[in-house]
Amino acid sequence: MRKKMDQKQQMAELFDRYKNNLDNPAFDEIELLVLIVAIIRPKRVQLFYQVDIRFFLDFLQELPDTRRQFVQYLKRVLWRRDFDQLVSDTGIISYADFIYELKKRITERYLPYQPAKPTLQYLLNQVFYTVKDGDWVSTIPAEQLHELFRLCEFNSIYDDETDFEMIEILYGIELLVQRITGRAMETDVNKMVPEFQNFDSPFIAIMREFTELNDRILQSETKYITSEDLSYKQLLVLHKQCETYIETAFSNSHRFGISIKVNQSLLRIRQQLERIKEMLSFLVIDTESQKADKSIELAKTLIGYNSRKSNIRKLIGQRTQLLAYEITHHTAQTGEHYITSTHREYWKMFRSACGGGVIVGAMCIVKLLLGKVETSEFGHAFLYSLNYAIGFTMIYLFGATLATKQPAMTASSLVNAIEQGASDQGADRHRYWIFAQFFARLFRSQFIAFVGNVVMAFPISLLLIWGIEQLSGVNIASAKWLHLVDDLNPTKTPVILHASIAGVFLFLSGIIAGSISNRDKHNSVYYRIQEHPLLKKIFGKTKTDKIASFYEKKWAGIVSNLWFGVFMGSTASIGMFLGLNLDIRHITFASGNLALGLFGHHMELSTDIWIWGILGIGIIGLFNFLVSFGLSLVLAFRSRNLSSKELAKMAKAVWIYFKMNPKSFFFPPKK
């Protein structure tokens, strides 16, 4: 109550300050409106919190002369302000790329675009200038807004003497309809919806129907229609068909892929369709009382459009969800190959991981030799990256397994398990139980892959360095043995940080694989190679098909592994350039480096070094897994628009399942 009295007192003082100007026809400054809204505006906008403007209504009722002056002032300020751009443009993303739109919104958040002064948008920019203004205005009780509408003697937008003309709404809708029709007819958008190719486009039909309705409204005395109007009903049917068209295009993205440009176009058309539907409702009046209702609703809607026009979070959310889905769709398909179910698959994974350990053991030797090359830091970064890139690509092409590549590929498969459980049974408990069982499969697959990598990387590194000594008479690890073992000791180096950095790179390599696969699918690269006339002439149809098939199945993985090698090989050099202690630690390489350290010190290591070395390998593997899997799981959740609360329920189900059957997290069932 005290707060309302304070606000009422502030309002009285404010009007007292401006009382000599309110009757002046030349006075139409909007500063008074800005200050009035500043008094009403709540300090914090909370969910389910209503903003009470009773104090302002009481103030106007108690002072009829002041109210009369204020009404005349409002009429001067609001007279004939254009607002068609608020309908057609404000808050809708541009056709430009995402980065341009993001920079534009960030700039407008801190340096707002200011339209011409005679426009309504200029007025709203000055009066309702915070991003939360649209939210709190929408919470004002309807009866108070109706009373304000009456006290301020506003005319409805359907009256002849209104300050705003219906032609502005009609023109805004007309612009929106023409824009969606032109964009939906573009080839890149059309190819996403082959289902509609044998039918008339709903976008062309809606443009024709609205043009006819628009002409009829402009020529009639009443600038509105009823809900029984046949043209209006037909527009709603066509609008639904247009929405179906866009949703079909989005759902077809897993079949045809989707580019950034097409994604942006589809999002814009979806926003414009939403805007058209909202604005069409303002053309319909069935009863006289609706005129005031819809006039008030239009004011709230336009304020909301303008205050949310620079909403960055919503832009990023809409923009990234579909691309995240496409990327994780690829990794989900790939990830299925990394998850074992049967006893046979389990030991097949072990053998595959042993193959990866053999290659990593050789890579450890090559890196040690490359470290002796006299070159610049950039030269070492290049050589190390080349070693990693070639090695990882060989592991991939030979069908071997690098253990930590699994988590980045399997997180979306786990989310698919939840979705499948939901669609199959519909019971929350059942779908979380499916997830727990699926996670146990992943964990034991990761466990045996770790074992296979580590078990083979250690002896292979030891065997190769021994062979080099036998051939050359030189122990190439003698000078670096202490550095090699200290890198595994959490008390001497930031092992957790370095292992986490490697986990981030593992996650990024999965992103790259999904992105490449999605891009190639959208651009029909596989089909273009398959039907390339010159390739068919040189290699023949059969070999060309094999080339195309190899590209489709392997190219995304090859590019992913090449980039993973570059990330791993250049991190230390970049850290040195920046003066930061950056490096990478990978569990399989850690095992090989321990073997090199052992041989470098003539097969003698103290008990402390052994303990810290083995513990360090375990810590490195744990954080490789946690970081890469955690980031991939977040991306998978984002792509399916799942709440973070789901994660707690999933973790609880996994813990219960572990207590009931811990063995299944490490070994496959007998049957």
KETI-55576 format. One line per 3 residues: number of its first residue (from 1); their letters; for each residue x, y, z of C-alpha. Coordinates in nm, 2 decimals, padded with zeros to 4 digits. Layout:
// residues N
NUM = a = X Y Z  ...
This chain:
// residues 671
1 = mrk = 00.00 00.00 00.00  00.29 00.24 00.09  00.44 00.17 -00.25
4 = kmd = 00.12 00.26 -00.43  00.09 00.59 -00.23  00.45 00.67 -00.32
7 = qkq = 00.38 00.60 -00.69  00.07 00.82 -00.68  00.26 01.10 -00.52
10 = qma = 00.53 01.07 -00.79  00.26 01.09 -01.05  00.11 01.40 -00.89
13 = elf = 00.45 01.57 -00.88  00.51 01.48 -01.24  00.19 01.62 -01.38
16 = dry = 00.23 01.93 -01.16  00.56 01.99 -01.34  00.41 01.96 -01.68
19 = knn = 00.06 02.11 -01.62  00.14 02.44 -01.80  00.24 02.25 -02.12
22 = ldn = -00.04 02.00 -02.15  -00.29 02.24 -02.31  -00.02 02.38 -02.54
25 = paf = -00.10 02.25 -02.90  00.27 02.28 -02.98  00.37 02.06 -02.69
28 = dei = 00.39 01.70 -02.82  00.72 01.58 -02.65  00.71 01.22 -02.54
31 = ell = 00.92 01.29 -02.23  00.60 01.29 -02.01  00.50 00.94 -02.14
34 = vli = 00.86 00.81 -02.07  00.84 00.93 -01.71  00.49 00.79 -01.66
37 = vai = 00.60 00.45 -01.77  00.91 00.47 -01.56  00.70 00.52 -01.25
40 = irp = 00.47 00.22 -01.35  00.76 -00.01 -01.46  00.84 -00.27 -01.19
43 = krv = 01.20 -00.30 -01.07  01.19 -00.67 -01.13  00.97 -00.87 -01.37
46 = qlf = 00.88 -01.20 -01.21  00.68 -01.49 -01.35  00.31 -01.50 -01.25
49 = yqv = 00.35 -01.14 -01.10  00.08 -00.89 -01.20  00.16 -00.52 -01.24
52 = dir = -00.11 -00.31 -01.07  -00.18 00.03 -01.22  -00.47 00.11 -00.99
55 = ffl = -00.29 00.41 -00.84  -00.26 00.57 -01.19  -00.63 00.51 -01.27
58 = dfl = -00.73 00.66 -00.93  -00.51 00.96 -01.00  -00.68 01.02 -01.34
61 = qel = -01.03 00.98 -01.19  -00.97 01.21 -00.90  -00.84 01.50 -01.12
64 = pdt = -01.08 01.54 -01.41  -00.91 01.86 -01.54  -00.57 01.69 -01.54
67 = rrq = -00.72 01.39 -01.71  -00.87 01.61 -01.98  -00.54 01.78 -02.04
70 = fvq = -00.37 01.44 -02.05  -00.62 01.30 -02.31  -00.55 01.59 -02.54
73 = ylk = -00.18 01.54 -02.50  -00.21 01.17 -02.59  -00.41 01.25 -02.90
76 = rvl = -00.14 01.49 -03.02  00.14 01.24 -02.95  -00.03 00.94 -03.11
79 = wrr = -00.19 01.10 -03.41  -00.14 00.91 -03.73  00.18 00.73 -03.64
82 = dfd = 00.28 00.47 -03.90  00.32 00.12 -03.76  00.32 -00.12 -04.06
85 = qlv = 00.69 -00.20 -04.01  00.61 -00.31 -03.66  00.38 -00.57 -03.82
88 = sdt = 00.60 -00.68 -04.11  00.96 -00.65 -03.98  01.01 -00.60 -03.61
91 = gii = 01.14 -00.91 -03.43  01.16 -01.12 -03.74  01.50 -01.25 -03.84
94 = sya = 01.66 -01.13 -04.16  01.74 -01.33 -04.47  02.11 -01.27 -04.41
97 = dfi = 02.33 -01.53 -04.24  02.31 -01.61 -03.87  02.63 -01.42 -03.77
100 = yel = 02.50 -01.10 -03.93  02.17 -01.13 -03.75  02.35 -01.21 -03.42
103 = kkr = 02.58 -00.90 -03.45  02.28 -00.69 -03.55  02.08 -00.79 -03.24
106 = ite = 02.38 -00.74 -03.01  02.44 -00.39 -03.15  02.07 -00.31 -03.12
109 = ryl = 02.06 -00.42 -02.76  02.32 -00.15 -02.66  02.27 00.10 -02.95
112 = pyq = 01.91 00.06 -03.06  01.80 00.14 -03.42  01.59 00.45 -03.42
115 = pak = 01.33 00.49 -03.70  01.18 00.81 -03.82  01.01 01.02 -03.55
118 = ptl = 00.66 01.02 -03.70  00.65 00.63 -03.66  00.49 00.44 -03.37
121 = qyl = 00.81 00.23 -03.34  01.01 00.55 -03.26  00.76 00.62 -02.98
124 = lnq = 00.78 00.26 -02.84  01.16 00.27 -02.86  01.16 00.58 -02.64
127 = vfy = 00.89 00.48 -02.40  00.92 00.10 -02.37  01.29 00.06 -02.42
130 = tvk = 01.38 -00.23 -02.19  01.37 -00.59 -02.31  01.12 -00.68 -02.03
133 = dgd = 00.87 -00.41 -02.10  00.66 -00.64 -02.32  00.65 -00.90 -02.04
136 = wvs = 00.52 -00.68 -01.76  00.27 -00.49 -01.98  00.11 -00.83 -02.06
139 = tip = 00.06 -00.90 -01.69  -00.16 -00.58 -01.63  -00.51 -00.70 -01.54
142 = aeq = -00.75 -00.68 -01.83  -01.01 -00.48 -01.63  -00.75 -00.21 -01.55
145 = lhe = -00.65 -00.18 -01.91  -01.02 -00.14 -02.01  -01.06 00.13 -01.75
148 = lfr = -00.75 00.31 -01.88  -00.88 00.28 -02.23  -01.21 00.44 -02.12
151 = lce = -01.04 00.72 -01.91  -00.81 00.81 -02.19  -01.10 00.82 -02.43
154 = fns = -00.93 00.61 -02.69  -01.11 00.51 -03.00  -01.09 00.15 -03.12
157 = iyd = -00.88 00.08 -03.43  -01.21 00.01 -03.62  -01.36 00.35 -03.57
160 = det = -01.33 00.62 -03.83  -01.18 00.88 -03.59  -00.91 00.65 -03.46
163 = dfe = -00.55 00.75 -03.42  -00.44 00.44 -03.60  -00.57 00.31 -03.93
166 = mie = -00.66 -00.05 -04.02  -00.48 00.01 -04.35  -00.15 -00.02 -04.16
169 = ily = -00.23 -00.38 -04.05  -00.35 -00.47 -04.39  -00.04 -00.34 -04.56
172 = gie = 00.18 -00.52 -04.30  00.01 -00.85 -04.37  00.03 -00.80 -04.74
175 = llv = 00.41 -00.75 -04.72  00.44 -01.06 -04.51  00.24 -01.27 -04.75
178 = qri = 00.44 -01.16 -05.05  00.77 -01.22 -04.88  00.69 -01.58 -04.77
181 = tgr = 00.56 -01.66 -05.12  00.87 -01.54 -05.29  01.11 -01.72 -05.04
184 = ame = 00.91 -02.04 -05.03  00.94 -02.07 -05.41  01.32 -02.07 -05.41
187 = tdv = 01.49 -02.39 -05.53  01.68 -02.46 -05.21  01.36 -02.44 -05.01
190 = nkm = 01.15 -02.63 -05.26  01.39 -02.93 -05.27  01.33 -02.99 -04.90
193 = vpe = 00.96 -03.07 -04.97  00.93 -03.30 -05.26  00.59 -03.41 -05.12
196 = fqn = 00.44 -03.08 -05.24  00.59 -03.08 -05.59  00.28 -03.23 -05.76
199 = fds = 00.04 -02.99 -05.59  -00.04 -02.62 -05.62  00.18 -02.42 -05.37
202 = pfi = -00.02 -02.31 -05.06  00.19 -01.99 -05.06  00.07 -01.88 -05.40
205 = aim = -00.29 -01.96 -05.30  -00.27 -01.77 -04.98  -00.13 -01.46 -05.16
208 = ref = -00.42 -01.47 -05.41  -00.68 -01.52 -05.13  -00.55 -01.24 -04.92
211 = tel = -00.52 -01.00 -05.21  -00.89 -01.05 -05.28  -00.98 -01.00 -04.91
214 = ndr = -00.76 -00.70 -04.88  -00.93 -00.52 -05.17  -01.27 -00.60 -05.03
217 = ilq = -01.20 -00.46 -04.69  -01.05 -00.14 -04.83  -01.36 -00.08 -05.04
220 = set = -01.60 -00.15 -04.76  -01.73 00.10 -04.50  -01.65 -00.13 -04.21
223 = kyi = -01.28 -00.20 -04.20  -01.32 -00.55 -04.07  -01.48 -00.89 -04.13
226 = tse = -01.66 -01.15 -03.93  -01.53 -01.50 -03.83  -01.79 -01.65 -04.07
229 = dls = -01.64 -01.48 -04.37  -01.56 -01.74 -04.63  -01.24 -01.58 -04.74
232 = ykq = -01.12 -01.56 -04.38  -01.19 -01.93 -04.33  -01.01 -02.02 -04.65
235 = llv = -00.71 -01.81 -04.54  -00.69 -02.01 -04.22  -00.70 -02.34 -04.42
238 = lhk = -00.42 -02.22 -04.65  -00.22 -02.09 -04.36  -00.23 -02.43 -04.20
241 = qce = -00.11 -02.58 -04.53  00.18 -02.34 -04.53  00.27 -02.43 -04.18
244 = tyi = 00.26 -02.80 -04.27  00.49 -02.72 -04.57  00.75 -02.57 -04.34
247 = eta = 00.73 -02.84 -04.08  00.77 -03.10 -04.35  01.08 -02.92 -04.48
250 = fsn = 01.23 -02.93 -04.13  01.14 -03.29 -04.07  01.29 -03.38 -04.41
253 = shr = 01.63 -03.24 -04.30  01.75 -03.58 -04.19  01.68 -03.71 -04.55
256 = fgi = 01.83 -03.42 -04.75  02.05 -03.24 -04.50  02.01 -02.87 -04.45
259 = sik = 02.23 -02.57 -04.52  02.27 -02.26 -04.29  02.10 -02.05 -04.56
262 = vnq = 01.80 -02.28 -04.59  01.77 -02.31 -04.22  01.76 -01.93 -04.19
265 = sll = 01.50 -01.91 -04.46  01.27 -02.17 -04.31  01.30 -02.01 -03.96
268 = rir = 01.21 -01.67 -04.11  00.91 -01.81 -04.30  00.79 -01.98 -03.98
271 = qql = 00.81 -01.65 -03.79  00.63 -01.46 -04.07  00.35 -01.72 -04.07
274 = eri = 00.31 -01.68 -03.69  00.29 -01.31 -03.74  00.03 -01.34 -04.02
277 = kem = -00.19 -01.56 -03.80  -00.17 -01.31 -03.51  -00.25 -01.01 -03.73
280 = lsf = -00.53 -01.18 -03.92  -00.72 -01.21 -03.59  -00.73 -00.83 -03.56
283 = lvi = -00.93 -00.82 -03.89  -01.22 -01.02 -03.73  -01.50 -00.86 -03.53
286 = dte = -01.81 -01.05 -03.43  -01.95 -00.83 -03.15  -01.92 -00.46 -03.07
289 = sqk = -01.75 -00.53 -02.74  -01.46 -00.70 -02.93  -01.35 -00.36 -03.08
292 = adk = -01.21 -00.23 -02.75  -01.07 -00.58 -02.65  -00.88 -00.62 -02.98
295 = sie = -00.76 -00.26 -02.98  -00.60 -00.31 -02.63  -00.47 -00.65 -02.74
298 = lak = -00.31 -00.49 -03.05  -00.13 -00.23 -02.83  00.01 -00.51 -02.60
301 = tli = 00.12 -00.71 -02.91  00.30 -00.42 -03.07  00.48 -00.33 -02.75
304 = gyn = 00.58 -00.70 -02.71  00.71 -00.72 -03.07  00.92 -00.40 -03.02
307 = srk = 01.06 -00.49 -02.68  01.17 -00.84 -02.79  01.31 -00.75 -03.12
310 = sni = 01.67 -00.78 -03.00  01.61 -01.11 -02.81  01.95 -01.29 -02.85
313 = rkl = 01.87 -01.60 -02.65  01.57 -01.68 -02.86  01.76 -01.63 -03.18
316 = igq = 02.04 -01.86 -03.08  01.79 -02.12 -02.95  01.59 -02.13 -03.27
319 = rtq = 01.90 -02.12 -03.49  02.10 -02.39 -03.32  01.84 -02.65 -03.24
322 = lla = 01.78 -02.79 -03.59  02.15 -02.79 -03.68  02.23 -02.96 -03.35
325 = yei = 01.97 -03.22 -03.44  02.13 -03.28 -03.78  02.48 -03.31 -03.63
328 = thh = 02.37 -03.54 -03.35  02.16 -03.75 -03.60  02.48 -03.84 -03.78
331 = taq = 02.67 -03.91 -03.46  02.38 -04.12 -03.33  02.40 -04.34 -03.64
334 = tge = 02.78 -04.36 -03.61  02.76 -04.41 -03.23  02.56 -04.73 -03.26
337 = hyi = 02.87 -04.90 -03.39  03.06 -04.81 -03.07  02.81 -04.97 -02.83
340 = tst = 02.82 -05.34 -02.77  02.54 -05.57 -02.66  02.65 -05.93 -02.68
343 = hre = 02.95 -06.12 -02.55  03.08 -06.15 -02.91  03.05 -05.78 -02.98
346 = ywk = 03.22 -05.70 -02.65  03.54 -05.90 -02.74  03.52 -05.77 -03.10
349 = mfr = 03.55 -05.42 -02.95  03.85 -05.54 -02.74  04.03 -05.66 -03.05
352 = sac = 03.94 -05.34 -03.24  04.07 -05.13 -02.95  04.39 -05.34 -02.94
355 = ggg = 04.44 -05.25 -03.31  04.40 -04.88 -03.22  04.65 -04.93 -02.93
358 = viv = 04.91 -05.07 -03.18  04.88 -04.76 -03.40  04.89 -04.52 -03.11
361 = gam = 05.20 -04.70 -02.98  05.37 -04.63 -03.31  05.25 -04.27 -03.30
364 = civ = 05.41 -04.22 -02.95  05.75 -04.32 -03.10  05.71 -04.09 -03.40
367 = kll = 05.62 -03.80 -03.18  05.92 -03.86 -02.96  06.14 -03.86 -03.28
370 = lgk = 05.97 -03.55 -03.42  06.05 -03.37 -03.09  06.42 -03.40 -03.17
373 = vet = 06.38 -03.22 -03.51  06.53 -02.87 -03.49  06.26 -02.64 -03.61
376 = sef = 06.04 -02.35 -03.50  05.75 -02.40 -03.26  05.52 -02.37 -03.56
379 = gha = 05.72 -02.64 -03.73  05.68 -02.87 -03.43  05.30 -02.79 -03.42
382 = fly = 05.28 -02.88 -03.79  05.48 -03.21 -03.75  05.29 -03.32 -03.44
385 = sln = 04.96 -03.24 -03.61  05.06 -03.44 -03.92  05.15 -03.73 -03.70
388 = yai = 04.83 -03.73 -03.51  04.61 -03.67 -03.82  04.77 -03.96 -04.01
391 = gft = 04.75 -04.19 -03.71  04.39 -04.11 -03.63  04.28 -04.15 -03.99
394 = miy = 04.46 -04.49 -04.01  04.28 -04.60 -03.70  03.95 -04.50 -03.86
397 = lfg = 04.01 -04.65 -04.20  04.15 -04.98 -04.07  03.84 -05.02 -03.86
400 = atl = 04.03 -05.00 -03.53  03.90 -04.81 -03.22  04.03 -04.51 -03.03
403 = atk = 03.84 -04.54 -02.70  03.77 -04.18 -02.63  03.61 -04.13 -02.97
406 = qpa = 03.31 -04.32 -02.84  03.15 -04.07 -02.60  03.12 -03.79 -02.85
409 = mta = 02.95 -04.03 -03.09  02.72 -04.21 -02.85  02.56 -03.93 -02.64
412 = ssl = 02.29 -03.87 -02.90  02.23 -04.25 -02.92  02.15 -04.24 -02.55
415 = vna = 01.90 -03.96 -02.60  01.75 -04.16 -02.88  01.70 -04.44 -02.62
418 = ieq = 01.50 -04.20 -02.40  01.29 -04.09 -02.70  01.23 -04.44 -02.81
421 = gas = 01.12 -04.54 -02.45  00.88 -04.25 -02.44  00.72 -04.33 -02.78
424 = dqg = 00.71 -04.71 -02.72  00.56 -04.71 -02.37  00.49 -04.35 -02.26
427 = adr = 00.58 -04.42 -01.90  00.86 -04.21 -01.76  00.99 -04.48 -01.53
430 = hry = 01.02 -04.72 -01.83  01.20 -04.48 -02.05  01.46 -04.39 -01.78
433 = wif = 01.51 -04.76 -01.72  01.58 -04.80 -02.09  01.83 -04.52 -02.07
436 = aqf = 02.01 -04.68 -01.77  02.04 -05.02 -01.95  02.17 -04.84 -02.26
439 = far = 02.42 -04.64 -02.05  02.55 -04.97 -01.90  02.61 -05.10 -02.25
442 = lfr = 02.80 -04.78 -02.34  03.00 -04.78 -02.02  03.12 -05.14 -02.06
445 = sqf = 03.20 -05.08 -02.43  03.41 -04.77 -02.32  03.57 -04.98 -02.05
448 = iaf = 03.68 -05.26 -02.27  03.80 -05.01 -02.54  04.01 -04.83 -02.27
451 = vgn = 04.16 -05.17 -02.17  04.23 -05.27 -02.53  04.40 -04.93 -02.61
454 = vvm = 04.61 -04.92 -02.29  04.71 -05.29 -02.29  04.85 -05.26 -02.65
457 = afp = 04.99 -04.91 -02.65  05.22 -04.99 -02.36  05.39 -05.30 -02.50
460 = isl = 05.40 -05.17 -02.86  05.57 -04.85 -02.75  05.82 -05.05 -02.54
463 = lli = 05.89 -05.30 -02.82  05.94 -05.03 -03.08  06.18 -04.82 -02.87
466 = wgi = 06.37 -05.13 -02.78  06.40 -05.22 -03.15  06.53 -04.87 -03.23
469 = eql = 06.79 -04.90 -02.96  06.90 -05.24 -03.10  06.93 -05.09 -03.45
472 = sgv = 07.09 -04.76 -03.37  07.24 -04.81 -03.03  07.07 -04.50 -02.90
475 = nia = 06.80 -04.48 -02.62  06.59 -04.20 -02.78  06.39 -04.15 -02.46
478 = sak = 06.68 -04.12 -02.21  06.67 -03.73 -02.23  06.29 -03.70 -02.18
481 = wlh = 06.20 -03.99 -01.95  06.14 -03.77 -01.65  05.92 -03.53 -01.85
484 = lvd = 05.72 -03.82 -01.99  05.64 -03.96 -01.65  05.59 -03.63 -01.48
487 = dln = 05.32 -03.54 -01.74  05.11 -03.82 -01.58  05.15 -03.70 -01.23
490 = ptk = 04.86 -03.48 -01.11  05.08 -03.32 -00.84  05.33 -03.19 -01.09
493 = tpv = 05.13 -03.10 -01.40  04.76 -02.99 -01.45  04.66 -03.34 -01.57
496 = ilh = 04.29 -03.28 -01.53  04.30 -02.96 -01.73  04.49 -03.11 -02.01
499 = asi = 04.27 -03.42 -02.02  03.96 -03.20 -02.03  04.11 -03.01 -02.32
502 = agv = 04.15 -03.34 -02.51  03.79 -03.41 -02.42  03.67 -03.08 -02.58
505 = flf = 03.86 -03.17 -02.90  03.70 -03.52 -02.90  03.36 -03.34 -02.88
508 = lsg = 03.45 -03.10 -03.16  03.57 -03.38 -03.38  03.22 -03.54 -03.34
511 = iia = 03.06 -03.20 -03.43  03.28 -03.17 -03.74  03.18 -03.52 -03.86
514 = gsi = 02.81 -03.45 -03.82  02.84 -03.11 -03.99  03.03 -03.25 -04.29
517 = snr = 02.78 -03.53 -04.33  02.49 -03.29 -04.31  02.64 -03.05 -04.56
520 = dkh = 02.73 -03.32 -04.81  02.38 -03.47 -04.78  02.21 -03.14 -04.85
523 = nsv = 02.43 -03.07 -05.15  02.38 -03.43 -05.28  02.76 -03.48 -05.31
526 = yyr = 02.73 -03.86 -05.31  02.48 -03.86 -05.60  02.68 -03.60 -05.79
529 = iqe = 03.00 -03.82 -05.77  02.80 -04.13 -05.86  02.66 -03.96 -06.18
532 = hpl = 02.97 -03.76 -06.27  03.01 -03.82 -06.65  03.39 -03.78 -06.65
535 = lkk = 03.44 -04.02 -06.36  03.22 -04.28 -06.52  03.42 -04.25 -06.84
538 = ifg = 03.75 -04.29 -06.67  03.67 -04.55 -06.40  03.34 -04.70 -06.53
541 = ktk = 03.01 -04.71 -06.36  03.09 -04.98 -06.10  03.41 -04.82 -05.97
544 = tdk = 03.25 -04.48 -05.97  02.97 -04.61 -05.76  03.23 -04.75 -05.52
547 = ias = 03.41 -04.42 -05.50  03.08 -04.24 -05.43  02.99 -04.50 -05.16
550 = fye = 03.34 -04.47 -05.00  03.29 -04.09 -04.99  02.94 -04.11 -04.84
553 = kkw = 03.05 -04.36 -04.57  03.41 -04.24 -04.49  03.47 -03.88 -04.58
556 = agi = 03.30 -03.71 -04.28  03.50 -03.94 -04.05  03.83 -03.87 -04.24
559 = vsn = 03.78 -03.49 -04.21  03.69 -03.53 -03.85  04.00 -03.73 -03.76
562 = lwf = 04.23 -03.49 -03.96  04.10 -03.19 -03.76  04.12 -03.39 -03.44
565 = gvf = 04.49 -03.44 -03.52  04.54 -03.07 -03.59  04.38 -02.98 -03.25
568 = mgs = 04.59 -03.23 -03.06  04.91 -03.15 -03.23  04.89 -02.77 -03.21
571 = tas = 04.76 -02.71 -02.86  05.09 -02.70 -02.68  05.24 -02.46 -02.93
574 = igm = 04.94 -02.23 -02.92  04.96 -02.24 -02.54  05.33 -02.14 -02.55
577 = flg = 05.25 -01.85 -02.79  04.98 -01.72 -02.56  05.19 -01.78 -02.24
580 = lnl = 04.93 -02.03 -02.11  05.00 -02.38 -01.97  04.79 -02.56 -02.24
583 = dir = 04.85 -02.92 -02.35  04.66 -03.24 -02.42  04.65 -03.57 -02.23
586 = hit = 04.49 -03.87 -02.39  04.46 -04.20 -02.21  04.61 -04.42 -02.48
589 = fas = 04.91 -04.19 -02.54  04.96 -04.17 -02.17  05.00 -04.54 -02.16
592 = gnl = 05.25 -04.53 -02.44  05.44 -04.24 -02.28  05.47 -04.43 -01.95
595 = alg = 05.64 -04.72 -02.15  05.88 -04.47 -02.31  05.96 -04.32 -01.97
598 = lfg = 06.02 -04.66 -01.83  06.26 -04.76 -02.11  06.43 -04.41 -02.10
601 = hhm = 06.53 -04.48 -01.74  06.67 -04.82 -01.82  06.36 -05.01 -01.71
604 = els = 06.37 -04.88 -01.36  06.10 -04.66 -01.21  06.04 -04.59 -00.84
607 = tdi = 05.72 -04.71 -00.67  05.59 -04.35 -00.64  05.63 -04.30 -01.01
610 = wiw = 05.45 -04.62 -01.09  05.16 -04.53 -00.86  05.12 -04.18 -00.99
613 = gil = 05.17 -04.30 -01.35  04.89 -04.56 -01.32  04.67 -04.32 -01.13
616 = gig = 04.73 -04.05 -01.38  04.63 -04.27 -01.67  04.30 -04.35 -01.49
619 = iig = 04.24 -03.98 -01.42  04.31 -03.89 -01.79  04.08 -04.15 -01.92
622 = lfn = 03.80 -04.04 -01.68  03.82 -03.68 -01.78  03.85 -03.76 -02.15
625 = flv = 03.53 -03.95 -02.11  03.34 -03.71 -01.88  03.41 -03.39 -02.08
628 = sfg = 03.35 -03.53 -02.43  03.05 -03.73 -02.33  02.91 -03.44 -02.12
631 = lsl = 02.94 -03.18 -02.40  02.79 -03.43 -02.65  02.50 -03.50 -02.41
634 = vla = 02.43 -03.13 -02.37  02.42 -03.09 -02.75  02.20 -03.39 -02.79
637 = frs = 01.96 -03.25 -02.52  01.96 -02.92 -02.71  01.88 -03.09 -03.04
640 = rnl = 01.58 -03.27 -02.89  01.47 -02.96 -02.69  01.48 -03.17 -02.37
643 = ssk = 01.49 -03.00 -02.02  01.80 -03.02 -01.81  01.58 -03.17 -01.54
646 = ela = 01.58 -03.49 -01.74  01.95 -03.53 -01.67  01.89 -03.57 -01.29
649 = kma = 01.62 -03.83 -01.35  01.85 -04.02 -01.59  02.14 -04.01 -01.35
652 = kav = 01.92 -04.15 -01.07  01.80 -04.43 -01.29  02.16 -04.52 -01.38
655 = wiy = 02.27 -04.52 -01.01  01.98 -04.75 -00.92  02.06 -04.98 -01.21
658 = fkm = 02.43 -04.98 -01.11  02.35 -05.08 -00.75  02.13 -05.36 -00.88
661 = npk = 02.36 -05.49 -01.14  02.72 -05.34 -01.12  02.88 -05.62 -01.32
664 = sff = 02.68 -05.52 -01.63  02.88 -05.19 -01.64  03.20 -05.38 -01.70
667 = fpp = 03.12 -05.72 -01.85  02.85 -05.83 -02.10  02.57 -06.07 -02.00
670 = kk = 02.63 -06.44 -02.06  02.33 -06.46 -02.28
